[in-house]
Amino acid sequence: MKVYRTDEIRNVVLLGHGGSGKTSLAEAMAYVSGATSRMGKVTDGNTISDFDKEEQKRQFSISTTLIPIEWEKAKINVLDTPGYFDFVGEVEEAVSAADAAVIVVSGKAGVEVGTEKAWELCDKYDLPRMVYVTEMDVDDASFRQVVQDLTERYGKVIAPHFQPIRENEKLVGYVNVIKNAGRRYTGVAQREECEIPDYCMPNLEIYREKLLEAVAETSEEFMERYFNGEEFSVEEIRSAMRTEVMAGDIVPVAMGSNIEAQGVSNLLSDIVRFFPSPANKTCAAINRKTNEIYQADYDFAKAKSAYVFKTMVDPFIGKYSFIKVCSGVLKGEDTLYDPETDTEAKLGKIYTMSGNKPSEVSELFAGDIGAVAKLSEVKTGDTLSTKATPLLFGRTEYSKPYTYMKYTVKNKGDEDKVSQALQKMMAEDVTLKTVNDSENRQTLLYGMGDQHLEVTVSKLLARYKCEVVLETPRVAFRETIRKTSDVDTKYKKQSGGHGQYGHVKMKFGPSGEMEQPYVFEETVVGGAVPKNYFPAVEKGLQEAVLRGPLAGYPVVGVKATLYDGSYHPVDSSEMAFKTATLQAFKKGFMEAGPILLEPIASLKVVVPDEYTGDVMGDLNKRRGRVLGMNPVAGGSQEIMADIPMTGLFGYCTILRSMTGGRGSYSYEFARYEQAPSDVQEAEIAKRAAAEA
């Protein structure tokens, strides 16, 4: 592929609901542009985008894929993203590198929750956008209905500039609203002029009126001409649309069929025509040397810099760092500096990636997207720049994973292998993480949802030949006491020669310090227990609080007072007093009204108004306490509640199914509270069964 200048580049992300046709659209774009000689199908598992075995098996995208396409003297870097919410981290990576978005909507399924989320992402990142309606070759697809639904949601910014011509429920051509002319398909990316059918006229008038009204609003002169009934030329309309699209004041709506590759050439031309090149965008970094803001602004004349927006780790082809060049012109022989790790790396070869196929290029201009292999120290979110001008671009904000499961390695001895494989997968997927919960002797795997974790386990087996099993994690309960007790414990053992003798009298009660396992005091008088044995008594306490006598959970908030005892001048030892203390603690704890404490989380759930009743009802079932509600922009409510951590298992799936995928939640640990008696009894029974 030839080298393109900054003004010839378009970085476009495909967004939309799962199954709306993003991958098949990317495939059709590659085919129509001549990047491929045959068009693959998702169902056949032979598309450029879905190259991963897991994607082919499941027939949906899991990772973001880059496909560079050459069209009308421009290079379009197409970023094909997953539509399922569990893989939102991949979408956020792609959006951070894009300069504009095509929101893909199925003409059959219509506007879905994924469409709304795509729109919200475009708002968040201030991306110009257009809507592309797919599946117009399907019987019950309705372009008119999609336009109507979009207009109801987003108002007069929606401006259809193509309209389908259908005969016998098949897409045979289209009306170009800008040119006010009909076209009939004659082959791939080919069409001929035709008459506009009468049945298209009513909708055409509405669409054209909307378009011209939007164009008129770009200048006072146009507004005057519009009111005087004057016609605009095609070039005037297109020029005004480019201005409006880039400002976000117009969202053009196009349509076509991915399977038949119809309407795709129009979409590619619109991308080149209406979307901004990086030369029209700005980007700023912090200069680490001067601590001042550095306006990189995709200027190829400035110092070299690039942002690593994604990492791909493939067991066969190795590691690739996907970069967007923010300033300068990157070449293969360049040595760049990473201020995060304070290391320098020679780039070696620079590639453009098409799916998982790298093609070497001599250089990348500012604004272009490419990949560099084998940068071992470089991670997603890092900045590469020169040592003379060390820059740091703001890191992309990613969604935080809240769904977690315990995982166990199936084959003994595979622990290191699994750990290394997961490290590689976490380098690739920013929303995946592992946590070592040493207290409960378990390792936790965090992801964006149950499907995310399931895919991770499947990938571990397919890619790295590591088998792990997901299980419900143990909750970090605590044990404490509510009453006081007084115990007298003697440890005496005679086994020939020196014996063992330790005798303690201790009181136990609540300390009121729930952050500390125990508070130790000694009030021994008259040397009943010599001072040199006090540390042994405390060691016994330290060991005893690790696993409480009630259900084997760590102990908190206990005050232990050693007030008396006795010793033997020959047989007493540190070990004897430590053992006596352990026995005293066990007995004293169980006599002092032991209770189980459960972890409570502060939960925030954001849902559209109409779902608040269902969500609050479900929270009550999970022993949650709703504390209040706050209205949020876009007709949603933020519900705040306290909920036991046990009530959060499987919550991601339940919330999505209750709200049609529109609800989101976050939580953080708040405190411990006394567990209800039925929960306590179940945990004690569980421990008894484990020890039986």
C-alpha positions as CSV (number, residue, x, y, z in Angstrom):
1,M,0.0,0.0,0.0
2,K,1.3,3.4,-0.9
3,V,2.1,6.1,1.6
4,Y,-0.7,8.7,2.2
5,R,-0.5,12.2,3.4
6,T,-2.4,13.4,6.5
7,D,-5.1,15.2,4.4
8,E,-5.7,12.0,2.4
9,I,-6.5,9.8,5.4
10,R,-9.9,9.0,7.0
11,N,-10.0,7.0,10.3
12,V,-13.5,5.6,10.6
13,V,-15.0,3.3,13.3
14,L,-17.9,1.0,12.6
15,L,-20.3,1.0,15.6
16,G,-23.7,-0.6,16.3
17,H,-25.6,-3.4,17.9
18,G,-24.4,-6.9,17.8
19,G,-25.5,-8.6,14.6
20,S,-26.3,-5.3,12.8
21,G,-23.8,-6.1,10.0
22,K,-20.6,-4.3,10.8
23,T,-18.3,-7.1,9.9
24,S,-20.1,-7.9,6.7
25,L,-20.1,-4.2,5.8
26,A,-16.3,-4.0,6.4
27,E,-16.0,-7.1,4.1
28,A,-18.1,-5.5,1.4
29,M,-16.0,-2.3,1.6
30,A,-12.8,-4.3,1.2
31,Y,-14.4,-6.2,-1.8
32,V,-15.8,-3.2,-3.6
33,S,-12.6,-1.2,-3.2
34,G,-10.5,-4.1,-4.6
35,A,-8.7,-4.8,-1.3
36,T,-9.9,-8.4,-1.7
37,S,-10.9,-10.4,-4.7
38,R,-13.7,-12.4,-3.0
39,M,-16.2,-11.5,-0.4
40,G,-16.1,-13.6,2.8
41,K,-19.1,-14.3,5.0
42,V,-19.5,-14.3,8.8
43,T,-21.4,-17.6,8.6
44,D,-18.5,-19.2,6.6
45,G,-15.9,-17.9,9.0
46,N,-13.7,-16.4,6.2
47,T,-14.0,-12.7,6.8
48,I,-11.0,-10.4,7.1
49,S,-12.2,-9.1,10.5
50,D,-13.2,-12.2,12.3
51,F,-9.9,-14.1,11.9
52,D,-9.8,-15.4,15.4
53,K,-10.9,-19.0,15.9
54,E,-13.2,-18.0,18.7
55,E,-14.9,-15.4,16.5
56,Q,-15.4,-17.9,13.7
57,K,-16.8,-20.5,16.2
58,R,-19.3,-18.0,17.7
59,Q,-19.9,-16.0,14.6
60,F,-19.6,-12.6,16.1
61,S,-16.7,-10.1,16.6
62,I,-14.7,-10.2,19.9
63,S,-11.8,-7.9,19.0
64,T,-11.5,-4.6,17.0
65,T,-10.0,-5.2,13.6
66,L,-8.2,-2.7,11.3
67,I,-8.9,-2.8,7.5
68,P,-7.2,-0.1,5.4
69,I,-9.1,0.6,2.2
70,E,-8.0,2.8,-0.8
71,W,-10.8,4.8,-2.4
72,E,-10.9,7.9,-4.5
73,K,-7.2,8.8,-3.8
74,A,-7.8,8.5,-0.1
75,K,-6.9,5.8,2.5
76,I,-9.8,4.9,4.8
77,N,-8.7,3.1,8.0
78,V,-11.8,1.1,8.9
79,L,-12.0,-0.1,12.5
80,D,-14.5,-2.9,12.8
81,T,-15.7,-3.3,16.4
82,P,-17.6,-5.9,18.4
83,G,-21.3,-5.1,19.1
84,Y,-21.8,-7.2,22.2
85,F,-21.4,-5.2,25.5
86,D,-19.0,-7.6,27.1
87,F,-16.3,-6.4,24.6
88,V,-16.8,-2.7,25.1
89,G,-13.1,-2.3,25.9
90,E,-12.3,-3.1,22.3
91,V,-14.9,-0.5,21.1
92,E,-13.4,2.2,23.4
93,E,-9.9,1.5,22.0
94,A,-11.2,1.9,18.4
95,V,-13.2,5.1,19.2
96,S,-10.1,6.6,20.8
97,A,-8.2,6.2,17.4
98,A,-11.1,7.2,15.1
99,D,-11.9,10.6,13.7
100,A,-15.5,9.8,12.7
101,A,-18.0,6.9,13.0
102,V,-20.5,5.0,10.8
103,I,-23.3,3.7,13.0
104,V,-24.6,0.5,11.4
105,V,-28.3,-0.2,11.9
106,S,-30.1,-3.3,10.7
107,G,-33.1,-2.4,8.4
108,K,-34.8,-5.5,9.8
109,A,-34.1,-5.2,13.5
110,G,-34.2,-1.3,13.5
111,V,-32.9,1.0,16.1
112,E,-31.6,-1.1,19.1
113,V,-29.9,-0.5,22.4
114,G,-26.5,-0.9,20.7
115,T,-27.4,1.9,18.3
116,E,-28.1,4.2,21.3
117,K,-24.9,3.2,23.0
118,A,-23.0,3.9,19.7
119,W,-24.5,7.4,19.6
120,E,-23.6,8.1,23.2
121,L,-20.0,7.0,22.5
122,C,-19.9,9.4,19.5
123,D,-21.2,12.2,21.8
124,K,-18.6,11.4,24.4
125,Y,-15.7,11.5,21.9
126,D,-17.2,14.3,19.8
127,L,-17.1,12.2,16.6
128,P,-18.9,13.2,13.4
129,R,-21.1,10.4,12.4
130,M,-23.4,9.0,9.7
131,V,-25.9,6.1,9.8
132,Y,-25.8,3.2,7.4
133,V,-28.9,1.0,7.2
134,T,-28.0,-2.6,6.2
135,E,-30.1,-5.6,5.1
136,M,-32.1,-3.6,2.6
137,D,-32.3,-6.8,0.5
138,V,-34.3,-8.5,3.2
139,D,-38.1,-8.8,2.8
140,D,-39.3,-7.1,6.0
141,A,-36.5,-4.4,6.2
142,S,-37.9,-0.8,6.4
143,F,-35.6,2.1,5.8
144,R,-38.5,4.5,6.4
145,Q,-39.1,3.1,9.9
146,V,-35.4,3.3,10.8
147,V,-35.4,7.0,9.7
148,Q,-38.6,7.7,11.7
149,D,-37.2,6.0,14.8
150,L,-33.9,7.9,14.5
151,T,-35.7,11.2,14.0
152,E,-37.9,10.6,17.1
153,R,-34.8,10.0,19.2
154,Y,-32.3,12.5,17.8
155,G,-34.4,15.2,16.1
156,K,-33.8,17.1,12.9
157,V,-30.0,16.3,12.7
158,I,-31.1,13.0,11.0
159,A,-30.9,13.7,7.2
160,P,-31.4,10.7,4.8
161,H,-29.6,11.4,1.5
162,F,-30.4,8.1,-0.1
163,Q,-33.7,6.3,-0.4
164,P,-34.1,2.6,-1.5
165,I,-35.9,1.6,-4.7
166,R,-37.4,-1.8,-4.0
167,E,-39.3,-4.1,-6.4
168,N,-40.8,-7.4,-5.3
169,E,-39.3,-6.9,-1.8
170,K,-35.8,-6.7,-3.3
171,L,-33.4,-3.8,-3.4
172,V,-32.9,-2.9,-7.1
173,G,-31.6,0.7,-6.8
174,Y,-31.8,4.0,-4.9
175,V,-32.7,7.6,-5.2
176,N,-29.9,10.1,-4.6
177,V,-31.7,12.8,-2.5
178,I,-28.9,15.3,-3.1
179,K,-29.0,14.9,-6.9
180,N,-32.8,14.2,-6.9
181,A,-32.1,11.4,-9.3
182,G,-32.8,7.6,-9.5
183,R,-30.1,4.9,-10.0
184,R,-30.5,1.2,-10.7
185,Y,-27.9,-1.4,-9.8
186,T,-26.2,-3.2,-12.7
187,G,-23.4,-4.9,-10.9
188,V,-20.9,-4.5,-8.0
189,A,-20.3,-0.8,-7.5
190,Q,-22.0,-0.2,-10.8
191,R,-25.4,1.5,-11.6
192,E,-27.2,3.3,-14.3
193,E,-29.7,6.2,-14.3
194,C,-33.4,5.4,-14.0
195,E,-36.7,7.1,-13.4
196,I,-37.7,7.7,-9.8
197,P,-40.8,5.5,-9.1
198,D,-44.0,7.3,-8.1
199,Y,-44.2,5.4,-4.8
200,C,-40.8,6.9,-3.7
201,M,-42.1,10.5,-4.2
202,P,-43.9,11.2,-0.9
203,N,-40.8,10.1,1.2
204,L,-38.4,11.8,-1.2
205,E,-40.1,15.1,-0.7
206,I,-39.8,14.8,3.1
207,Y,-36.1,13.7,2.9
208,R,-35.2,16.4,0.4
209,E,-36.9,19.1,2.4
210,K,-35.0,18.1,5.6
211,L,-31.7,18.1,3.7
212,L,-32.2,21.5,2.1
213,E,-33.3,23.0,5.4
214,A,-30.1,21.7,7.0
215,V,-28.0,23.1,4.2
216,A,-29.8,26.5,4.4
217,E,-28.8,26.8,8.0
218,T,-25.1,26.9,7.2
219,S,-25.1,30.6,6.1
220,E,-27.4,33.6,5.9
221,E,-27.0,33.7,2.1
222,F,-28.2,30.1,1.8
223,M,-31.1,30.8,4.2
224,E,-32.2,33.7,2.0
225,R,-31.9,31.7,-1.2
226,Y,-33.9,28.8,0.4
227,F,-36.7,31.1,1.4
228,N,-36.8,32.6,-2.1
229,G,-37.3,29.2,-3.5
230,E,-33.9,29.0,-5.3
231,E,-32.3,25.7,-6.0
232,F,-28.9,24.7,-4.6
233,S,-26.3,23.1,-6.8
234,V,-25.1,19.5,-6.0
235,E,-21.7,20.9,-5.1
236,E,-23.2,23.6,-2.8
237,I,-25.2,20.9,-1.0
238,R,-22.2,18.6,-0.6
239,S,-20.0,21.5,0.6
240,A,-22.6,22.6,3.1
241,M,-23.1,19.0,4.2
242,R,-19.4,18.5,4.8
243,T,-19.4,21.5,7.1
244,E,-22.5,20.4,9.0
245,V,-21.4,16.7,9.3
246,M,-18.0,17.7,10.7
247,A,-19.7,20.1,13.2
248,G,-22.2,17.3,14.2
249,D,-25.2,19.3,13.0
250,I,-26.2,16.8,10.3
251,V,-26.1,13.0,10.5
252,P,-26.6,11.6,6.9
253,V,-28.4,8.3,6.6
254,A,-27.4,6.0,3.8
255,M,-28.5,2.4,3.0
256,G,-27.6,-0.8,1.1
257,S,-27.1,-4.5,1.2
258,N,-23.8,-5.9,2.5
259,I,-24.4,-9.4,1.0
260,E,-25.0,-7.9,-2.5
261,A,-22.4,-5.2,-1.9
262,Q,-25.0,-2.6,-2.9
263,G,-24.8,1.0,-1.6
264,V,-21.3,0.3,-0.3
265,S,-19.5,2.4,-3.0
266,N,-21.7,5.3,-2.2
267,L,-20.8,5.0,1.5
268,L,-17.1,4.9,0.8
269,S,-17.5,8.1,-1.4
270,D,-19.4,9.8,1.4
271,I,-16.7,8.9,4.0
272,V,-14.1,10.5,1.8
273,R,-16.4,13.5,1.0
274,F,-18.0,14.3,4.3
275,F,-15.7,13.0,7.1
276,P,-12.7,15.0,8.4
277,S,-9.1,14.0,7.8
278,P,-6.8,14.1,10.8
279,A,-5.6,17.4,9.5
280,N,-9.0,18.8,10.6
281,K,-8.6,17.4,14.1
282,T,-6.6,18.5,17.1
283,C,-4.7,16.6,19.7
284,A,-2.6,17.7,22.7
285,A,0.0,16.1,24.9
286,I,2.1,17.1,27.9
287,N,5.8,17.7,27.2
288,R,7.5,15.8,30.0
289,K,10.6,18.0,29.7
290,T,8.9,21.4,30.1
291,N,5.6,20.3,31.7
292,E,3.8,22.4,29.2
293,I,0.9,21.5,26.8
294,Y,2.2,20.5,23.4
295,Q,-0.2,20.8,20.4
296,A,0.7,17.9,18.2
297,D,-2.5,18.3,16.0
298,Y,-1.5,15.6,13.5
299,D,1.1,18.0,12.0
300,F,3.6,16.0,10.0
301,A,6.2,18.8,10.3
302,K,6.4,18.5,14.1
303,A,8.4,16.1,16.3
304,K,7.5,12.5,15.9
305,S,4.9,11.0,18.3
306,A,2.4,8.2,18.4
307,Y,-0.2,6.8,20.8
308,V,-0.5,3.1,21.3
309,F,-4.3,2.5,21.3
310,K,-4.4,-1.3,21.0
311,T,-2.2,-4.4,21.5
312,M,-2.6,-7.7,19.6
313,V,-0.8,-10.8,21.0
314,D,-1.0,-13.8,18.7
315,P,0.7,-17.1,19.7
316,F,1.8,-17.6,16.0
317,I,2.6,-14.1,14.6
318,G,3.7,-12.4,17.9
319,K,2.9,-9.1,19.5
320,Y,1.8,-6.0,17.5
321,S,1.3,-2.5,19.0
322,F,-1.3,-0.6,17.0
323,I,-0.4,3.1,16.8
324,K,-2.0,6.3,15.7
325,V,0.7,8.8,14.6
326,C,0.0,12.1,16.3
327,S,2.7,14.2,14.8
328,G,5.7,13.9,12.4
329,V,6.3,11.0,10.0
330,L,7.3,7.6,11.4
331,K,9.9,5.5,9.6
332,G,11.2,2.0,10.1
333,E,14.6,3.1,11.3
334,D,13.3,5.5,13.9
335,T,14.2,5.1,17.6
336,L,11.4,6.3,19.8
337,Y,11.2,6.9,23.6
338,D,8.5,5.7,26.0
339,P,8.4,8.1,29.0
340,E,6.2,5.7,31.0
341,T,8.9,3.0,31.1
342,D,11.9,5.4,30.4
343,T,13.0,3.0,27.6
344,E,13.9,3.5,24.0
345,A,12.9,1.2,21.2
346,K,14.0,0.9,17.6
347,L,10.8,0.5,15.5
348,G,12.3,-1.8,12.9
349,K,9.5,-2.5,10.3
350,I,6.2,-0.5,10.2
351,Y,3.1,-2.2,9.0
352,T,-0.5,-1.6,8.1
353,M,-2.7,-4.4,9.3
354,S,-5.6,-5.9,7.3
355,G,-7.2,-8.2,9.9
356,N,-4.2,-10.2,11.1
357,K,-2.2,-9.8,7.9
358,P,0.6,-7.3,8.2
359,S,1.9,-5.4,5.1
360,E,5.1,-3.4,5.4
361,V,5.1,0.3,4.6
362,S,8.1,2.7,4.4
363,E,6.5,5.4,6.5
364,L,3.3,6.6,8.2
365,F,2.3,10.2,8.1
366,A,0.7,12.0,11.1
367,G,-2.9,10.9,11.5
368,D,-2.3,7.5,10.0
369,I,-2.9,4.2,11.8
370,G,-0.4,1.3,11.6
371,A,1.3,-1.3,13.7
372,V,4.8,-2.1,15.1
373,A,6.0,-5.6,16.0
374,K,7.9,-6.8,19.0
375,L,7.9,-3.7,21.3
376,S,8.1,-5.9,24.4
377,E,8.0,-3.1,27.0
378,V,5.2,-1.0,25.3
379,K,1.6,-1.4,26.6
380,T,-1.8,-0.1,25.4
381,G,-2.1,3.6,26.4
382,D,1.6,4.4,26.2
383,T,3.0,7.3,24.1
384,L,6.0,6.9,21.8
385,S,7.9,10.1,21.0
386,T,11.5,11.4,20.7
387,K,13.8,11.8,23.6
388,A,14.3,15.5,22.7
389,T,10.6,16.1,22.8
390,P,9.2,13.5,25.3
391,L,5.4,13.6,25.1
392,L,2.6,12.0,27.1
393,F,-0.9,11.9,25.6
394,G,-3.9,11.4,27.9
395,R,-4.8,7.8,28.4
396,T,-8.2,6.5,27.1
397,E,-10.8,5.9,29.8
398,Y,-11.9,2.3,29.7
399,S,-15.0,0.7,31.3
400,K,-14.2,-1.0,34.6
401,P,-14.8,-4.8,34.9
402,Y,-17.1,-5.7,37.8
403,T,-18.1,-9.3,37.0
404,Y,-15.7,-11.9,38.5
405,M,-15.4,-15.6,39.1
406,K,-12.9,-17.8,40.8
407,Y,-10.8,-19.9,38.5
408,T,-8.9,-23.1,39.2
409,V,-6.3,-24.7,36.9
410,K,-7.5,-28.1,35.8
411,N,-4.1,-29.8,35.4
412,K,-1.6,-29.6,38.3
413,G,1.6,-28.0,37.3
414,D,0.0,-25.7,34.7
415,E,-0.3,-22.7,37.1
416,D,2.7,-20.9,35.6
417,K,1.6,-21.6,32.1
418,V,-1.9,-20.2,32.8
419,S,-0.5,-17.2,34.6
420,Q,1.7,-16.3,31.6
421,A,-1.1,-16.9,29.1
422,L,-3.4,-14.6,31.1
423,Q,-0.7,-11.9,31.2
424,K,-0.6,-12.0,27.4
425,M,-4.4,-11.8,27.2
426,M,-4.5,-8.9,29.6
427,A,-2.0,-7.0,27.5
428,E,-4.4,-7.5,24.6
429,D,-7.7,-6.8,26.6
430,V,-7.7,-3.8,28.9
431,T,-11.0,-4.9,30.5
432,L,-9.6,-8.2,31.7
433,K,-7.8,-8.6,35.0
434,T,-6.8,-11.1,37.6
435,V,-6.7,-10.6,41.4
436,N,-5.0,-12.9,43.8
437,D,-7.3,-13.2,46.9
438,S,-4.8,-14.7,49.3
439,E,-7.2,-14.4,52.2
440,N,-9.7,-16.8,50.7
441,R,-6.9,-18.8,48.9
442,Q,-8.5,-18.2,45.4
443,T,-7.6,-16.4,42.2
444,L,-10.3,-14.2,40.6
445,L,-10.8,-13.4,37.0
446,Y,-12.6,-10.1,36.3
447,G,-14.3,-9.2,33.1
448,M,-17.2,-7.1,31.6
449,G,-19.8,-9.9,31.8
450,D,-20.3,-13.7,32.0
451,Q,-19.8,-14.0,28.2
452,H,-16.5,-12.2,28.4
453,L,-15.2,-14.6,31.1
454,E,-16.5,-17.6,29.1
455,V,-14.7,-16.4,25.9
456,T,-11.5,-15.9,27.9
457,V,-11.6,-19.5,29.2
458,S,-12.3,-20.8,25.7
459,K,-9.4,-18.7,24.3
460,L,-7.0,-20.0,27.0
461,L,-7.7,-23.5,25.9
462,A,-7.7,-22.9,22.1
463,R,-4.7,-20.6,21.9
464,Y,-2.5,-21.6,24.9
465,K,-3.6,-25.2,25.6
466,C,-4.4,-24.2,29.2
467,E,-7.6,-25.5,30.8
468,V,-9.2,-23.6,33.7
469,V,-12.6,-24.0,35.4
470,L,-14.7,-21.1,36.5
471,E,-16.5,-21.4,39.9
472,T,-18.5,-19.2,42.2
473,P,-16.0,-17.3,44.3
474,R,-15.8,-17.4,48.1
475,V,-16.9,-14.2,49.8
476,A,-14.6,-12.6,52.3
477,F,-16.7,-12.9,55.4
478,R,-15.3,-11.9,58.8
479,E,-15.9,-13.2,62.3
480,T,-16.2,-11.2,65.5
481,I,-17.9,-11.3,69.0
482,R,-20.7,-9.3,70.7
483,K,-20.3,-10.4,74.3
484,T,-17.5,-11.1,76.8
485,S,-16.0,-14.3,78.1
486,D,-13.5,-15.3,80.7
487,V,-11.5,-18.5,80.2
488,D,-8.9,-20.5,82.1
489,T,-6.8,-22.8,79.9
490,K,-3.9,-25.0,80.8
491,Y,-1.7,-26.8,78.3
492,K,0.3,-29.6,80.0
493,K,2.2,-32.4,78.3
494,Q,4.7,-34.9,79.8
495,S,6.7,-37.0,77.4
496,G,9.9,-38.0,79.1
497,G,12.6,-35.4,79.9
498,H,11.3,-31.8,79.7
499,G,7.5,-31.5,79.5
500,Q,5.3,-28.7,78.2
501,Y,3.5,-26.3,80.6
502,G,1.6,-23.1,79.8
503,H,-1.3,-21.7,81.8
504,V,-3.3,-18.6,80.9
505,K,-6.4,-16.9,82.2
506,M,-7.8,-14.5,79.6
507,K,-10.8,-12.3,79.0
508,F,-12.3,-11.7,75.5
509,G,-14.7,-9.0,74.4
510,P,-15.4,-6.6,71.5
511,S,-12.6,-4.1,70.9
512,G,-14.7,-1.6,68.8
513,E,-11.8,-1.5,66.3
514,M,-13.2,-3.3,63.3
515,E,-10.2,-2.4,61.2
516,Q,-7.9,-4.5,63.4
517,P,-8.0,-8.2,64.0
518,Y,-7.3,-7.9,67.8
519,V,-6.1,-5.6,70.6
520,F,-3.9,-7.3,73.2
521,E,-3.5,-6.2,76.8
522,E,-1.8,-7.8,79.8
523,T,-2.7,-7.0,83.4
524,V,-0.7,-9.8,85.1
525,V,0.4,-8.9,88.6
526,G,3.0,-10.6,90.8
527,G,4.8,-12.4,87.9
528,A,2.1,-15.2,87.6
529,V,3.1,-15.3,84.0
530,P,6.7,-14.0,83.4
531,K,7.1,-11.1,81.0
532,N,9.2,-13.1,78.6
533,Y,6.1,-15.2,77.7
534,F,3.9,-12.2,76.8
535,P,5.2,-12.3,73.1
536,A,4.4,-16.0,72.9
537,V,0.8,-15.2,74.0
538,E,0.5,-12.5,71.4
539,K,1.9,-14.9,68.7
540,G,-0.8,-17.3,69.7
541,L,-3.4,-14.6,69.1
542,Q,-1.9,-13.6,65.8
543,E,-2.2,-17.2,64.6
544,A,-5.7,-17.7,66.0
545,V,-7.3,-14.7,64.3
546,L,-6.3,-15.9,60.8
547,R,-9.0,-18.6,60.8
548,G,-11.9,-18.0,63.2
549,P,-13.5,-20.9,65.2
550,L,-17.0,-20.1,63.9
551,A,-16.6,-20.7,60.1
552,G,-12.9,-20.4,59.3
553,Y,-12.9,-16.7,58.3
554,P,-10.5,-14.0,59.6
555,V,-11.4,-12.5,62.9
556,V,-11.8,-8.7,63.5
557,G,-12.6,-6.5,66.5
558,V,-11.5,-8.7,69.4
559,K,-9.9,-7.5,72.6
560,A,-7.9,-10.1,74.5
561,T,-6.7,-9.4,78.0
562,L,-4.2,-11.7,79.8
563,Y,-4.8,-11.2,83.5
564,D,-3.4,-14.3,85.2
565,G,-1.9,-17.8,84.8
566,S,1.0,-19.8,86.0
567,Y,4.2,-21.3,84.8
568,H,6.6,-24.1,85.6
569,P,10.3,-23.2,86.0
570,V,11.5,-26.1,83.9
571,D,8.6,-27.2,81.6
572,S,7.2,-23.8,80.5
573,S,8.2,-22.6,77.1
574,E,7.1,-20.1,74.4
575,M,5.5,-23.0,72.5
576,A,3.5,-24.1,75.5
577,F,2.1,-20.5,76.1
578,K,1.4,-20.0,72.4
579,T,-0.6,-23.3,72.4
580,A,-2.4,-22.5,75.6
581,T,-3.4,-19.1,74.0
582,L,-4.7,-20.8,70.9
583,Q,-6.9,-23.1,73.0
584,A,-8.0,-20.1,75.1
585,F,-9.0,-18.1,72.1
586,K,-11.0,-20.9,70.5
587,K,-13.0,-21.5,73.7
588,G,-13.3,-17.8,74.7
589,F,-14.4,-16.7,71.2
590,M,-17.2,-19.3,71.0
591,E,-18.4,-18.3,74.5
592,A,-18.6,-14.6,73.6
593,G,-21.5,-14.6,71.2
594,P,-19.7,-15.1,67.9
595,I,-21.2,-13.6,64.8
596,L,-20.4,-13.6,61.1
597,L,-19.9,-10.3,59.3
598,E,-20.6,-10.0,55.6
599,P,-19.1,-7.5,53.2
600,I,-21.5,-4.7,52.0
601,A,-21.0,-2.8,48.7
602,S,-22.1,0.7,47.8
603,L,-23.9,0.1,44.4
604,K,-24.9,2.6,41.8
605,V,-27.2,1.5,39.0
606,V,-28.0,3.8,36.1
607,V,-31.2,2.8,34.2
608,P,-33.8,4.5,32.0
609,D,-36.9,5.8,34.0
610,E,-39.2,3.0,32.9
611,Y,-37.0,0.3,34.5
612,T,-36.5,1.8,38.0
613,G,-39.4,-0.2,39.5
614,D,-38.1,-3.6,38.2
615,V,-34.5,-2.8,39.3
616,M,-35.5,-1.7,42.8
617,G,-37.7,-4.8,43.2
618,D,-34.8,-7.0,42.2
619,L,-32.4,-5.2,44.6
620,N,-34.8,-5.9,47.5
621,K,-34.8,-9.6,46.5
622,R,-31.0,-9.5,46.8
623,R,-31.2,-8.1,50.3
624,G,-30.2,-4.6,48.9
625,R,-31.3,-1.4,50.6
626,V,-32.2,1.4,48.2
627,L,-30.8,4.7,49.7
628,G,-32.1,7.1,47.0
629,M,-32.3,8.1,43.4
630,N,-30.8,10.9,41.3
631,P,-32.0,12.0,37.8
632,V,-29.3,11.6,35.1
633,A,-29.2,13.2,31.7
634,G,-31.1,11.4,28.9
635,G,-34.1,10.4,31.0
636,S,-32.3,8.0,33.3
637,Q,-32.1,7.5,37.0
638,E,-29.1,6.7,39.2
639,I,-30.3,4.3,41.9
640,M,-28.0,4.2,45.0
641,A,-28.1,1.1,47.3
642,D,-26.2,-0.9,49.8
643,I,-26.1,-4.6,48.9
644,P,-24.3,-7.6,50.3
645,M,-21.5,-8.7,48.0
646,T,-23.2,-12.2,47.7
647,G,-26.1,-10.4,46.1
648,L,-23.9,-9.2,43.2
649,F,-23.2,-12.6,41.7
650,G,-24.7,-12.8,38.2
651,Y,-26.0,-9.2,38.6
652,C,-24.6,-8.1,35.2
653,T,-26.6,-10.6,33.3
654,I,-29.8,-10.0,35.3
655,L,-29.6,-6.2,34.9
656,R,-29.0,-6.5,31.2
657,S,-32.0,-8.8,30.7
658,M,-34.2,-6.6,32.9
659,T,-33.3,-3.4,31.0
660,G,-32.8,-4.7,27.5
661,G,-29.0,-3.9,27.9
662,R,-29.7,-0.3,28.8
663,G,-28.7,-0.5,32.5
664,S,-25.2,-0.2,33.8
665,Y,-23.8,-0.5,37.3
666,S,-20.7,0.1,39.4
667,Y,-19.9,-0.7,43.0
668,E,-17.2,-0.5,45.7
669,F,-16.7,-2.2,49.0
670,A,-18.2,-0.1,51.8
671,R,-18.0,-1.9,55.2
672,Y,-18.9,-5.1,57.1
673,E,-22.3,-5.8,58.7
674,Q,-23.7,-8.6,60.7
675,A,-24.9,-11.4,58.4
676,P,-28.5,-12.6,58.9
677,S,-28.8,-15.9,60.9
678,D,-29.7,-18.0,57.8
679,V,-26.6,-16.8,56.0
680,Q,-24.5,-17.5,59.1
681,E,-25.9,-21.0,59.5
682,A,-25.3,-21.8,55.9
683,E,-21.6,-20.8,56.1
684,I,-21.1,-22.8,59.3
685,A,-22.7,-25.8,57.7
686,K,-20.5,-25.3,54.6
687,R,-17.4,-25.3,56.8
688,A,-18.5,-28.4,58.7
689,A,-19.1,-30.2,55.4
690,A,-15.7,-29.2,54.1
691,E,-14.0,-30.6,57.2
692,A,-16.0,-33.8,57.4
